[in-house]
Amino acid sequence: PGAATMPYLKLSGACLAWGHVPMLDHADFQLDPGERVALIGRNGTGKSSLLAALAGGSGRGGLDDGEVWVQPGIRISHVPQEPPFDPRSTVFDAVISGMGETSRLLSEYHEVSHRMADGKGEHGALLARLEALQHELEACGAWACEAQAEKVIDRFGLDPEASVGTLSGGQKKRLALARALAATPDVLLLDELSNDLDVETLRALEEALLAFAGTVLVISHDRWFLARLATH
């Protein structure tokens, strides 16, 4: 089949047990381009483990047996139930942290820019470093990444300079999705992102996901959220 008809993710013969309790018993699953699939079930039945296995890329993926296959070249963003954030980080740095080497360059560029504006450090050395970083960022096309990060931060009503440690639970959920979307993924894997949110935050998440052109696999217990979002 041509690339357009290939699945993005495929799970074959997956087996996973918690102690003596089987959670996945030779399970098969396929996620195709454009789908928004809801994964539902009781707590403790292996939903998060399934999502983590798919996020792990091709291979065993933490399974006891079976195989995960991922279409080569696609980008996957996984948002677990409790996304890990450094509480000392700024919102901007947290959002770009999923961009690999680009995130390091952008973070340092912003830090040097702030130091120059605040008069902290030797101006000539800071200016030289800033120019060097500009060349590196231009070479790897990072300005587009910065623009994408700023766009999603603004969309979710977050302050880019705010410390992550000062955010509310709902704001951290917004931050988690902002970080995932800033990486411009083909596939979003979302684990109970809609839990315990105020109406405003839940609506912001819904609108962002409905506007997302990629493919989604989401775990949620919110039937109205799933009714609006899921195609399968």
C-alpha positions as CSV (number, residue, x, y, z in Angstrom):
1,P,0.0,0.0,0.0
2,G,1.0,3.6,-0.5
3,A,2.2,5.8,2.3
4,A,-1.2,7.5,2.5
5,T,-2.9,4.2,3.5
6,M,-0.3,3.1,6.0
7,P,-1.3,3.2,9.7
8,Y,0.6,5.5,11.9
9,L,0.8,3.0,14.8
10,K,0.2,-0.7,15.0
11,L,0.1,-3.0,18.0
12,S,0.4,-6.8,17.3
13,G,-0.2,-9.6,19.8
14,A,0.4,-7.4,22.8
15,C,0.7,-9.1,26.2
16,L,1.1,-7.2,29.4
17,A,0.4,-8.4,33.0
18,W,0.5,-6.7,36.4
19,G,1.6,-9.5,38.7
20,H,-0.6,-12.4,37.8
21,V,-3.4,-10.2,36.4
22,P,-3.3,-9.9,32.5
23,M,-4.1,-6.4,31.2
24,L,-3.3,-7.0,27.6
25,D,-3.8,-10.5,26.2
26,H,-2.6,-10.8,22.6
27,A,-4.2,-7.4,21.9
28,D,-4.1,-5.9,18.4
29,F,-4.7,-2.3,17.6
30,Q,-4.2,0.1,14.7
31,L,-4.3,3.9,14.6
32,D,-4.8,5.4,11.1
33,P,-4.1,8.9,9.9
34,G,-6.8,11.4,10.7
35,E,-8.5,9.3,13.4
36,R,-9.4,10.7,16.9
37,V,-9.8,7.5,18.9
38,A,-11.1,7.3,22.5
39,L,-9.7,4.6,24.7
40,I,-12.1,3.8,27.5
41,G,-12.2,1.3,30.3
42,R,-12.2,0.9,34.1
43,N,-9.3,2.2,36.1
44,G,-6.4,-0.3,36.5
45,T,-7.1,-2.2,33.3
46,G,-4.0,-1.1,31.4
47,K,-5.0,1.9,29.4
48,S,-2.0,4.0,30.4
49,S,0.3,1.1,29.9
50,L,-1.0,0.7,26.4
51,L,-0.5,4.4,25.6
52,A,3.1,4.2,27.1
53,A,3.9,1.2,24.9
54,L,2.7,3.0,21.8
55,A,4.7,6.1,22.8
56,G,7.9,4.0,23.1
57,G,8.3,3.6,19.4
58,S,8.8,0.5,17.3
59,G,9.8,-2.7,19.2
60,R,8.7,-4.3,22.4
61,G,7.8,-0.9,24.0
62,G,7.6,-2.2,27.6
63,L,5.3,-5.1,26.7
64,D,5.8,-8.6,28.0
65,D,5.2,-9.9,24.5
66,G,4.1,-8.6,21.2
67,E,5.3,-5.8,19.0
68,V,4.7,-2.1,18.4
69,W,5.2,-0.7,14.9
70,V,5.4,3.0,14.2
71,Q,5.4,4.5,10.7
72,P,9.0,5.7,10.1
73,G,9.4,9.5,10.2
74,I,6.2,10.4,12.1
75,R,6.3,12.6,15.2
76,I,4.5,11.5,18.3
77,S,3.8,13.6,21.4
78,H,2.7,11.7,24.6
79,V,1.1,13.6,27.4
80,P,0.9,11.3,30.5
81,Q,-1.5,11.8,33.4
82,E,1.1,13.7,35.4
83,P,3.4,15.4,32.9
84,P,6.9,16.0,34.4
85,F,7.9,19.6,34.6
86,D,10.7,21.4,36.4
87,P,8.9,23.8,38.8
88,R,11.9,26.2,38.4
89,S,11.4,26.4,34.6
90,T,9.6,29.2,32.8
91,V,6.5,28.4,30.8
92,F,8.4,29.2,27.6
93,D,11.3,26.8,28.4
94,A,8.8,24.1,29.4
95,V,7.0,24.4,26.1
96,I,10.1,24.2,24.0
97,S,11.6,21.4,26.0
98,G,10.2,18.8,23.6
99,M,12.1,20.2,20.6
100,G,15.5,18.5,21.2
101,E,18.6,20.5,20.4
102,T,16.5,23.4,19.2
103,S,15.1,23.8,22.7
104,R,18.6,24.2,24.2
105,L,19.5,26.9,21.7
106,L,16.2,28.8,22.1
107,S,16.4,28.6,25.9
108,E,20.0,30.0,25.9
109,Y,19.1,32.7,23.4
110,H,16.3,33.9,25.6
111,E,18.5,33.8,28.7
112,V,21.3,35.8,27.1
113,S,18.7,38.3,25.8
114,H,17.3,38.8,29.3
115,R,20.8,39.2,30.8
116,M,21.6,41.9,28.2
117,A,18.3,43.7,28.9
118,D,18.9,43.6,32.6
119,G,22.5,44.7,32.4
120,K,23.8,41.4,34.0
121,G,27.1,40.4,32.5
122,E,29.7,41.9,30.2
123,H,27.9,43.5,27.3
124,G,30.5,42.6,24.6
125,A,30.7,38.9,25.6
126,L,26.9,38.7,25.8
127,L,26.5,40.3,22.4
128,A,29.0,38.0,20.8
129,R,27.2,35.0,22.2
130,L,23.9,36.3,21.1
131,E,25.1,36.7,17.5
132,A,26.6,33.2,17.6
133,L,23.3,31.8,18.8
134,Q,21.4,33.7,16.1
135,H,23.5,32.0,13.4
136,E,23.0,28.5,14.9
137,L,19.2,29.1,15.2
138,E,19.0,30.3,11.6
139,A,20.9,27.3,10.4
140,C,18.5,24.8,12.0
141,G,15.3,26.7,11.2
142,A,14.6,27.3,14.9
143,W,12.8,30.6,14.5
144,A,9.7,28.8,13.2
145,C,9.8,26.6,16.3
146,E,10.0,29.7,18.5
147,A,7.0,31.2,16.7
148,Q,5.0,28.0,17.1
149,A,5.9,27.9,20.8
150,E,4.8,31.5,21.3
151,K,1.6,30.8,19.3
152,V,0.5,27.9,21.5
153,I,1.4,29.7,24.7
154,D,-0.7,32.6,23.7
155,R,-3.6,30.3,22.7
156,F,-3.7,28.8,26.1
157,G,-3.5,32.1,27.9
158,L,-0.2,31.4,29.6
159,D,2.5,33.9,30.6
160,P,5.7,32.7,28.9
161,E,7.9,34.1,31.7
162,A,5.8,32.6,34.6
163,S,7.5,30.0,36.7
164,V,6.0,26.5,36.3
165,G,5.9,26.1,40.0
166,T,3.4,28.9,40.4
167,L,0.8,27.5,38.0
168,S,-2.5,26.0,39.0
169,G,-3.4,22.4,38.1
170,G,-5.5,23.5,35.2
171,Q,-2.8,25.8,33.9
172,K,-0.3,22.8,34.0
173,K,-2.8,20.8,31.9
174,R,-2.8,23.7,29.4
175,L,1.0,23.8,29.5
176,A,1.2,20.0,28.9
177,L,-0.9,20.3,25.8
178,A,0.9,23.4,24.6
179,R,4.2,21.6,24.9
180,A,2.8,18.7,22.9
181,L,1.4,20.8,20.2
182,A,4.5,23.0,19.9
183,A,6.4,20.0,18.7
184,T,4.0,19.9,15.7
185,P,3.3,16.1,16.1
186,D,1.5,13.8,13.6
187,V,0.1,11.9,16.6
188,L,-1.0,13.0,20.0
189,L,-1.3,10.4,22.8
190,L,-3.3,11.9,25.7
191,D,-3.8,10.2,29.0
192,E,-6.8,11.7,31.0
193,L,-5.9,15.3,30.1
194,S,-9.5,16.3,30.7
195,N,-9.7,15.1,34.4
196,D,-10.6,17.6,37.1
197,L,-10.6,20.7,34.9
198,D,-12.7,23.9,35.2
199,V,-15.1,24.6,32.4
200,E,-12.9,27.3,30.8
201,T,-9.8,25.1,30.7
202,L,-11.7,22.1,29.4
203,R,-13.2,24.2,26.6
204,A,-9.8,25.6,25.7
205,L,-8.4,22.0,25.4
206,E,-11.4,20.8,23.4
207,E,-11.1,23.7,20.9
208,A,-7.3,23.1,20.5
209,L,-7.8,19.4,19.9
210,L,-10.6,19.9,17.4
211,A,-8.4,22.4,15.5
212,F,-5.5,19.9,15.6
213,A,-5.1,18.5,12.1
214,G,-3.2,15.4,13.2
215,T,-4.3,12.1,14.7
216,V,-5.3,11.6,18.4
217,L,-5.6,8.7,20.8
218,V,-7.1,9.9,24.0
219,I,-8.0,8.3,27.4
220,S,-10.8,10.0,29.2
221,H,-13.7,9.3,31.5
222,D,-15.5,12.5,30.4
223,R,-18.3,11.3,28.1
224,W,-19.1,14.8,26.8
225,F,-15.5,15.6,26.0
226,L,-15.2,12.4,24.1
227,A,-18.5,12.9,22.3
228,R,-17.2,16.2,20.9
229,L,-13.7,14.9,20.1
230,A,-13.7,11.3,19.2
231,T,-14.4,9.8,15.7
232,H,-14.0,6.2,17.0
